[in-house]
Amino acid sequence: MAARRDRTHYLYLAVIGAVLLGIAVGFLAPGVAVELKPLGTGFVDLIKMMISPIIFCTIVLGVGSVRKAAKVGAVGGLALGYFLLMSTVALAIGLLVGNLLEPGSGLHLTEELAEAGARQAEGASESTADFLLGIIPATLVSAFTEGEVLQTLLVALLAGFALQAMGAAGEPVLRGIGHIQRLVFRILAMIMWAAPVGAFGAIAAVVGATGVDALKSLAVIMVGFYLTCGIFVFVVLGAILRLVAGISVWALLKYLGREFLLILSTSSSESALPRLIAKMEHLGVSKPVVGITVPTGYSFNLDGTAIYLTMASLFVAEAMGDPLSIGEQVSLLVFMVIASKGAAGVTGAGLATLAGGLQSHRPDLVDGVGLIVGIDRFMSEARALTNFAGNAVATVLVGTWTKEIDKARVTEVLAGRIPFDERTLVDDHAPTPVPDQLLDPLRRQCCRPGALAVGLAGRSFSVCQPLRVACG
């Protein structure tokens, strides 16, 4: 068992080495490095291939096992309200830092850069009606083939509620989906062994295409953006997590360290979505909360994207010599955050949203988007890391508010005493299923005031958490 854990440890050391090698190749042989881009693209595509089945299995198992549909609605409503609040906070922080730094002054727009900005604006905007209609898949199975997270979410919720209504007749289906989930996670664990190759190709290509000159000339907005994201994660989210759940944000981020490395090497938070689902369940958050909060957050909880759109808009306006007024800043950015839904996992989608928003509100500034095309990939990494951290924190918070989190297990997991199984990405040591004939006595025992645990087959465990026993 120890040897297998060591091998996965070496895997992520290999990812770090691949990133460093990719940077070196990008600087020393930029022409060759750019041609390596398909390696990174192929690895991310392999991960995306697994997202729809993982989301479907997780949500169906979570919703289908809940006794009352109202609980699912409560989780979803609470999560959406929190997402809206934190997006507003992220916008406010981005506006404050952006107005203090005043990035963009002193830069000059060439004709080539203006054309690059105009290309980004082509077809970037989407109406609210188009977005809402886009949630509905063409067929029941097309959500899986098209890779649309929100479409998969809708189909999974419908299936989960249907199984919930079927009661005992739906149990065989739920067990079958549980076996499929284990298969899907096992496949994902196999794909992860290609991570070093993907990381090498992705980093080499972006460094080779960007070069040192662009990084130097645009260092102010890059450094400012990274610092702003850091303030949001460690100060704002850290304070909320400590006050609400009593958990250190440093401990949570350390637990998710391998996922952050994966995002850093691919610039896509979507590459770590399946692992976030698995790790949040392993941490002790219930399946319904994880299944609803994580996929929804990937489309609606875009804290890093909100900060990026704020600072990039101010940067473009300053560089074009036409700064935005406070009123223009607020209206433009609210529009952009709404337009950016669903763009969390797509590399470069933030740039397209920026161009589309400027085209709708300030067409005279669209050409200025070309100024940051060269460094957008590096800013995409910070966006993805911040979005991912925000969704991890949101899952813990929603689990705490809905009392769907095992705090004792959280403490053990974050302390390293219950390690995550990197080979299967699922917890193979879940409580033993309780026979139907024992369920009612256990429920009575669990619901009795002061009763915390019962013994079964020589093992003691908490009944309420693993069985999701409903009292009353």
VMD Tcl script that draws the C-alpha trace (Angstrom):
set ca {
  {0.00 0.00 0.00}
  {2.83 2.39 0.92}
  {4.62 1.73 -2.36}
  {1.56 2.73 -4.34}
  {1.21 5.97 -2.42}
  {4.88 6.68 -3.09}
  {4.32 6.26 -6.83}
  {1.60 8.91 -6.90}
  {3.92 11.15 -4.90}
  {6.56 10.75 -7.59}
  {3.94 11.51 -10.22}
  {3.42 15.02 -8.90}
  {7.15 15.54 -8.45}
  {7.37 14.67 -12.14}
  {4.74 17.32 -12.89}
  {6.87 19.96 -11.14}
  {9.93 18.83 -13.08}
  {7.93 18.92 -16.34}
  {6.79 22.49 -15.65}
  {10.38 23.64 -15.04}
  {11.59 21.82 -18.16}
  {8.75 23.36 -20.19}
  {9.74 26.87 -19.06}
  {13.36 26.20 -20.02}
  {12.39 24.89 -23.48}
  {10.06 27.85 -23.98}
  {12.86 30.34 -23.40}
  {15.66 28.44 -25.17}
  {13.74 27.17 -28.22}
  {10.48 29.14 -28.55}
  {9.79 27.87 -32.07}
  {9.94 24.25 -30.96}
  {8.02 25.00 -27.74}
  {5.00 26.42 -29.56}
  {4.68 23.19 -31.52}
  {4.31 21.27 -28.24}
  {0.92 22.84 -27.47}
  {-1.07 19.72 -28.57}
  {0.47 17.78 -25.66}
  {-1.15 20.11 -23.13}
  {-4.40 20.37 -25.09}
  {-4.69 16.58 -25.35}
  {-4.23 16.06 -21.61}
  {-6.86 18.68 -20.72}
  {-9.25 17.11 -23.23}
  {-8.76 13.72 -21.55}
  {-9.74 15.24 -18.21}
  {-12.75 17.04 -19.72}
  {-13.87 13.72 -21.19}
  {-14.47 12.47 -17.63}
  {-16.22 15.53 -16.20}
  {-19.79 14.86 -17.41}
  {-20.00 11.23 -16.18}
  {-18.44 12.17 -12.83}
  {-20.87 15.06 -12.28}
  {-23.81 12.87 -13.32}
  {-22.90 10.01 -10.97}
  {-22.14 12.31 -8.04}
  {-25.35 14.32 -8.29}
  {-27.63 11.33 -8.95}
  {-26.18 9.44 -5.98}
  {-26.43 12.52 -3.76}
  {-29.93 13.63 -4.71}
  {-31.31 10.11 -5.09}
  {-30.29 9.18 -1.54}
  {-31.85 12.27 0.09}
  {-35.24 11.59 1.65}
  {-36.68 15.08 1.13}
  {-36.43 17.06 -2.11}
  {-36.64 20.33 -0.14}
  {-33.11 19.72 1.18}
  {-31.70 19.77 -2.36}
  {-33.49 23.05 -3.09}
  {-32.17 24.55 0.12}
  {-28.59 23.60 -0.73}
  {-28.89 25.03 -4.26}
  {-30.51 28.28 -3.12}
  {-27.95 28.81 -0.36}
  {-25.08 28.12 -2.77}
  {-26.38 30.55 -5.42}
  {-26.92 33.30 -2.82}
  {-23.36 32.86 -1.56}
  {-21.96 32.88 -5.11}
  {-23.71 36.18 -5.85}
  {-22.39 37.77 -2.66}
  {-18.78 36.68 -3.22}
  {-18.80 37.78 -6.87}
  {-19.83 41.23 -5.65}
  {-17.02 41.24 -3.07}
  {-14.50 40.15 -5.72}
  {-15.65 42.97 -8.02}
  {-15.29 45.51 -5.23}
  {-11.74 44.38 -4.38}
  {-10.74 44.41 -8.05}
  {-12.14 47.93 -8.48}
  {-10.30 49.20 -5.41}
  {-6.91 47.77 -6.36}
  {-7.33 48.64 -10.05}
  {-8.10 52.28 -9.33}
  {-5.15 52.51 -6.93}
  {-2.63 50.96 -9.37}
  {-3.93 52.68 -12.51}
  {-2.33 50.03 -14.77}
  {-1.97 50.58 -18.49}
  {-0.64 54.13 -18.55}
  {2.37 54.59 -20.84}
  {1.61 51.69 -23.18}
  {1.09 52.24 -26.89}
  {-1.39 50.40 -29.11}
  {-0.02 49.19 -32.43}
  {-2.16 48.30 -35.44}
  {-1.32 44.62 -34.98}
  {-2.49 44.64 -31.37}
  {-5.69 46.47 -32.31}
  {-6.53 43.73 -34.80}
  {-5.86 41.07 -32.15}
  {-8.31 42.80 -29.81}
  {-10.99 43.00 -32.48}
  {-10.67 39.28 -33.19}
  {-11.33 38.47 -29.54}
  {-14.64 40.37 -29.66}
  {-16.06 38.37 -32.56}
  {-19.00 36.30 -31.36}
  {-18.03 36.78 -27.70}
  {-21.35 38.09 -26.41}
  {-24.34 35.94 -25.47}
  {-27.79 37.08 -24.38}
  {-29.38 35.91 -21.13}
  {-32.10 34.08 -23.08}
  {-29.46 32.22 -25.11}
  {-27.66 31.25 -21.92}
  {-30.82 29.91 -20.25}
  {-31.90 27.97 -23.35}
  {-28.37 26.59 -23.61}
  {-28.86 24.78 -20.29}
  {-31.41 22.48 -21.94}
  {-29.68 19.71 -23.93}
  {-30.95 18.63 -27.35}
  {-31.45 15.06 -26.07}
  {-31.14 13.31 -22.74}
  {-27.67 12.00 -23.62}
  {-26.30 14.94 -25.63}
  {-25.24 16.67 -22.41}
  {-22.59 13.96 -22.01}
  {-21.37 14.16 -25.59}
  {-21.19 17.98 -25.76}
  {-19.39 18.39 -22.44}
  {-21.68 21.14 -21.13}
  {-21.48 21.25 -17.31}
  {-24.85 22.96 -16.76}
  {-26.63 20.61 -19.17}
  {-25.19 17.62 -17.32}
  {-26.24 19.22 -14.03}
  {-29.84 19.55 -15.25}
  {-30.07 15.94 -16.49}
  {-28.48 14.64 -13.27}
  {-30.91 16.58 -11.06}
  {-33.88 15.26 -13.02}
  {-32.58 11.70 -12.75}
  {-31.83 12.13 -9.04}
  {-35.32 13.47 -8.24}
  {-36.90 10.66 -10.30}
  {-34.97 7.99 -8.36}
  {-35.86 9.76 -5.13}
  {-39.56 9.52 -6.04}
  {-39.21 5.83 -6.96}
  {-38.15 4.96 -3.41}
  {-37.10 1.34 -2.90}
  {-37.61 0.56 -6.61}
  {-34.78 2.95 -7.45}
  {-32.23 1.35 -5.10}
  {-30.83 -1.09 -7.72}
  {-30.27 1.82 -10.12}
  {-28.48 3.81 -7.43}
  {-26.22 0.85 -6.64}
  {-25.43 0.47 -10.34}
  {-24.56 4.17 -10.67}
  {-22.34 3.80 -7.60}
  {-20.34 1.08 -9.37}
  {-20.12 3.24 -12.50}
  {-18.79 6.11 -10.41}
  {-15.98 3.93 -9.09}
  {-15.14 2.87 -12.65}
  {-15.06 6.48 -13.86}
  {-12.81 7.60 -11.02}
  {-10.48 4.66 -11.68}
  {-10.19 5.73 -15.32}
  {-9.46 9.28 -14.18}
  {-6.68 8.00 -11.90}
  {-5.13 6.26 -14.91}
  {-5.34 9.45 -17.01}
  {-3.52 11.40 -14.30}
  {-0.31 9.52 -15.12}
  {-0.17 11.58 -18.32}
  {-0.08 14.81 -16.29}
  {3.71 15.41 -16.61}
  {3.50 15.19 -20.43}
  {0.53 17.56 -20.53}
  {2.16 20.02 -18.14}
  {5.38 20.07 -20.17}
  {3.57 20.77 -23.44}
  {1.24 23.42 -22.03}
  {3.91 25.44 -20.20}
  {6.48 25.20 -23.01}
  {3.94 26.46 -25.57}
  {2.79 29.48 -23.56}
  {6.33 30.55 -22.60}
  {7.53 30.09 -26.18}
  {4.64 32.14 -27.58}
  {4.86 34.94 -25.00}
  {8.54 35.65 -24.53}
  {10.25 37.87 -21.94}
  {9.52 41.28 -23.48}
  {5.75 41.04 -23.08}
  {6.14 39.92 -19.46}
  {8.36 42.90 -18.65}
  {6.17 45.52 -20.29}
  {2.98 44.24 -18.67}
  {4.44 43.32 -15.28}
  {2.37 45.90 -13.38}
  {-1.02 44.44 -14.21}
  {0.24 40.86 -13.83}
  {1.75 41.43 -10.38}
  {-1.23 43.54 -9.31}
  {-3.68 40.88 -10.43}
  {-1.85 38.06 -8.66}
  {-1.64 40.10 -5.44}
  {-5.33 40.95 -5.62}
  {-6.25 37.29 -6.06}
  {-4.01 36.42 -3.11}
  {-5.70 39.02 -0.90}
  {-9.13 37.71 -1.86}
  {-8.28 34.06 -1.16}
  {-6.20 34.35 2.00}
  {-7.81 37.39 3.64}
  {-11.47 37.42 2.53}
  {-12.14 33.70 2.00}
  {-9.78 32.77 4.83}
  {-11.63 34.97 7.32}
  {-15.06 33.64 6.27}
  {-13.90 30.02 6.41}
  {-12.42 30.49 9.88}
  {-15.48 32.30 11.27}
  {-18.11 29.97 9.80}
  {-16.46 26.54 9.77}
  {-13.52 27.02 12.13}
  {-11.13 25.74 9.46}
  {-7.82 27.28 8.39}
  {-7.74 28.19 4.71}
  {-4.06 27.21 4.68}
  {-4.93 23.68 5.84}
  {-7.67 23.36 3.20}
  {-5.43 24.62 0.39}
  {-2.61 22.32 1.52}
  {-5.04 19.39 1.31}
  {-5.81 20.46 -2.28}
  {-2.15 21.08 -3.16}
  {-1.95 18.54 -5.98}
  {-5.04 20.00 -7.62}
  {-3.49 23.49 -7.53}
  {-0.36 22.09 -9.19}
  {-2.51 20.51 -11.89}
  {-4.33 23.82 -12.52}
  {-1.06 25.77 -12.57}
  {0.36 23.50 -15.24}
  {-2.77 23.49 -17.46}
  {-4.23 26.99 -16.75}
  {-7.67 25.38 -16.49}
  {-9.62 24.89 -13.26}
  {-11.79 22.38 -15.12}
  {-8.86 19.94 -15.18}
  {-9.18 19.61 -11.39}
  {-13.00 19.54 -11.15}
  {-13.32 15.73 -10.88}
  {-10.65 15.58 -8.19}
  {-12.30 18.42 -6.25}
  {-15.56 16.43 -6.15}
  {-13.72 13.33 -4.91}
  {-11.68 15.20 -2.32}
  {-14.61 17.19 -0.90}
  {-16.54 13.95 -0.36}
  {-13.45 12.39 1.24}
  {-13.12 15.48 3.46}
  {-16.53 14.78 5.00}
  {-18.99 16.94 3.03}
  {-22.15 15.03 2.04}
  {-22.74 13.89 -1.54}
  {-25.77 16.18 -2.13}
  {-23.83 19.29 -1.08}
  {-20.75 18.36 -3.13}
  {-22.79 17.27 -6.14}
  {-24.77 20.51 -6.29}
  {-22.27 23.12 -5.04}
  {-19.17 22.16 -7.03}
  {-20.64 21.91 -10.57}
  {-22.86 24.97 -10.01}
  {-19.92 26.91 -8.61}
  {-17.88 26.20 -11.74}
  {-20.43 28.22 -13.71}
  {-21.58 30.82 -11.19}
  {-18.82 31.23 -8.57}
  {-16.17 32.91 -10.73}
  {-14.31 35.02 -8.18}
  {-11.01 35.02 -10.09}
  {-12.76 35.88 -13.35}
  {-14.58 38.77 -11.67}
  {-11.29 40.23 -10.42}
  {-9.67 39.71 -13.83}
  {-12.48 41.45 -15.73}
  {-12.34 44.37 -13.30}
  {-8.62 44.99 -13.52}
  {-8.35 44.22 -17.24}
  {-11.14 46.70 -18.06}
  {-9.43 49.45 -16.07}
  {-6.10 48.55 -17.69}
  {-7.48 48.80 -21.23}
  {-9.23 52.11 -20.52}
  {-6.05 53.60 -19.01}
  {-3.91 52.37 -21.90}
  {-6.33 53.89 -24.42}
  {-6.23 57.23 -22.59}
  {-9.96 57.17 -21.77}
  {-10.40 56.09 -18.10}
  {-13.78 54.74 -17.03}
  {-15.93 56.64 -14.57}
  {-17.11 54.81 -11.44}
  {-20.62 54.45 -12.89}
  {-19.24 53.02 -16.15}
  {-17.01 50.63 -14.22}
  {-19.87 49.19 -12.16}
  {-22.36 48.77 -15.04}
  {-19.75 47.27 -17.39}
  {-18.42 44.81 -14.84}
  {-21.82 43.62 -13.67}
  {-22.63 42.85 -17.29}
  {-19.33 40.99 -17.74}
  {-19.76 38.81 -14.67}
  {-23.21 37.78 -15.90}
  {-21.82 37.10 -19.37}
  {-18.94 35.03 -18.00}
  {-21.12 32.24 -16.55}
  {-19.87 28.86 -17.64}
  {-16.42 30.14 -18.64}
  {-14.49 28.95 -15.57}
  {-12.81 25.94 -17.13}
  {-12.15 27.26 -20.63}
  {-8.69 28.68 -21.25}
  {-9.01 32.12 -22.87}
  {-12.73 32.48 -22.18}
  {-12.05 35.40 -19.82}
  {-10.39 37.32 -22.65}
  {-13.37 36.72 -24.94}
  {-15.76 37.89 -22.22}
  {-13.68 41.04 -21.71}
  {-13.76 41.82 -25.42}
  {-17.49 41.11 -25.69}
  {-18.31 43.31 -22.71}
  {-16.30 46.24 -24.03}
  {-17.90 45.81 -27.44}
  {-21.36 46.09 -25.89}
  {-20.66 49.05 -23.56}
  {-17.57 50.86 -24.89}
  {-16.84 49.81 -28.52}
  {-14.06 52.40 -28.71}
  {-12.03 50.36 -26.20}
  {-12.25 46.96 -27.91}
  {-8.98 47.39 -29.82}
  {-7.16 47.80 -26.49}
  {-7.85 44.18 -25.59}
  {-4.95 43.30 -27.89}
  {-2.59 44.83 -25.33}
  {-3.06 41.92 -22.93}
  {-3.48 39.06 -25.39}
  {0.18 38.11 -24.89}
  {-0.04 37.69 -21.11}
  {-3.61 36.45 -20.82}
  {-2.43 32.86 -20.44}
  {-0.43 33.77 -17.34}
  {-3.38 35.65 -15.91}
  {-5.59 32.68 -16.80}
  {-3.63 30.61 -14.31}
  {-4.39 33.05 -11.48}
  {-8.05 33.17 -12.53}
  {-8.29 29.38 -12.49}
  {-6.52 29.04 -9.12}
  {-8.78 31.66 -7.52}
  {-11.96 30.17 -8.98}
  {-10.93 26.73 -7.72}
  {-10.11 27.97 -4.21}
  {-13.41 29.84 -4.09}
  {-15.38 26.72 -4.99}
  {-13.54 24.58 -2.44}
  {-14.28 27.10 0.32}
  {-17.90 27.45 -0.85}
  {-18.44 23.67 -0.60}
  {-17.20 23.59 2.99}
  {-19.29 26.64 3.93}
  {-22.51 25.32 2.38}
  {-21.91 21.96 4.07}
  {-21.48 23.76 7.41}
  {-24.60 25.92 7.01}
  {-26.75 22.93 6.04}
  {-25.17 20.70 8.73}
  {-24.12 18.26 6.00}
  {-20.47 17.99 7.00}
  {-18.68 15.61 9.37}
  {-16.48 18.02 11.33}
  {-14.64 15.25 13.17}
  {-13.67 13.70 9.83}
  {-12.61 17.11 8.47}
  {-10.19 17.46 11.37}
  {-8.75 13.99 10.80}
  {-8.43 14.42 7.03}
  {-6.76 17.86 7.21}
  {-4.38 16.52 9.85}
  {-3.35 13.77 7.42}
  {-4.61 10.88 9.54}
  {-7.16 9.77 6.88}
  {-5.21 9.95 3.59}
  {-6.94 10.36 0.25}
  {-6.70 7.28 -1.98}
  {-4.89 8.52 -5.09}
  {-5.28 5.17 -6.85}
  {-9.09 5.13 -6.97}
  {-10.06 8.72 -6.05}
  {-12.90 7.29 -3.96}
  {-13.16 6.30 -0.32}
  {-13.06 2.50 -0.18}
  {-13.44 2.57 3.59}
  {-16.96 3.95 3.75}
  {-19.23 2.54 6.48}
  {-20.62 -0.91 5.79}
  {-24.15 -0.73 4.28}
  {-26.76 -1.49 6.93}
  {-29.34 -4.21 6.15}
  {-32.91 -2.97 5.77}
  {-34.12 -4.99 8.76}
  {-31.67 -3.10 11.01}
  {-32.35 0.37 9.63}
  {-35.40 1.24 11.76}
  {-33.80 0.27 15.11}
  {-30.68 2.23 14.13}
  {-32.78 5.24 13.20}
  {-34.51 5.13 16.57}
  {-31.13 4.87 18.28}
  {-29.72 7.75 16.24}
  {-32.67 10.04 16.81}
  {-32.75 9.43 20.55}
  {-31.55 12.59 22.38}
  {-27.96 12.21 23.47}
  {-27.24 9.13 21.35}
  {-24.14 9.74 19.21}
  {-23.12 6.32 17.94}
  {-24.09 2.67 17.82}
  {-22.12 -0.51 17.40}
  {-22.59 -2.89 14.51}
  {-20.59 -6.08 13.90}
  {-17.97 -4.98 16.39}
  {-17.54 -1.53 14.85}
  {-18.59 1.78 16.30}
  {-19.59 4.57 13.97}
  {-21.83 7.60 13.77}
  {-25.17 6.56 12.30}
  {-26.59 9.93 11.31}
  {-23.76 10.95 9.03}
  {-23.19 7.82 6.90}
  {-26.86 6.80 6.78}
  {-28.24 10.35 6.39}
  {-30.94 9.28 8.86}
  {-33.95 11.57 8.85}
  {-35.40 12.20 12.31}
  {-39.06 13.19 12.39}
}
mol new
graphics top color blue
foreach p $ca { graphics top sphere $p radius 0.5 }
foreach p [lrange $ca 0 end-1] q [lrange $ca 1 end] { graphics top cylinder $p $q radius 0.2 }
display resetview
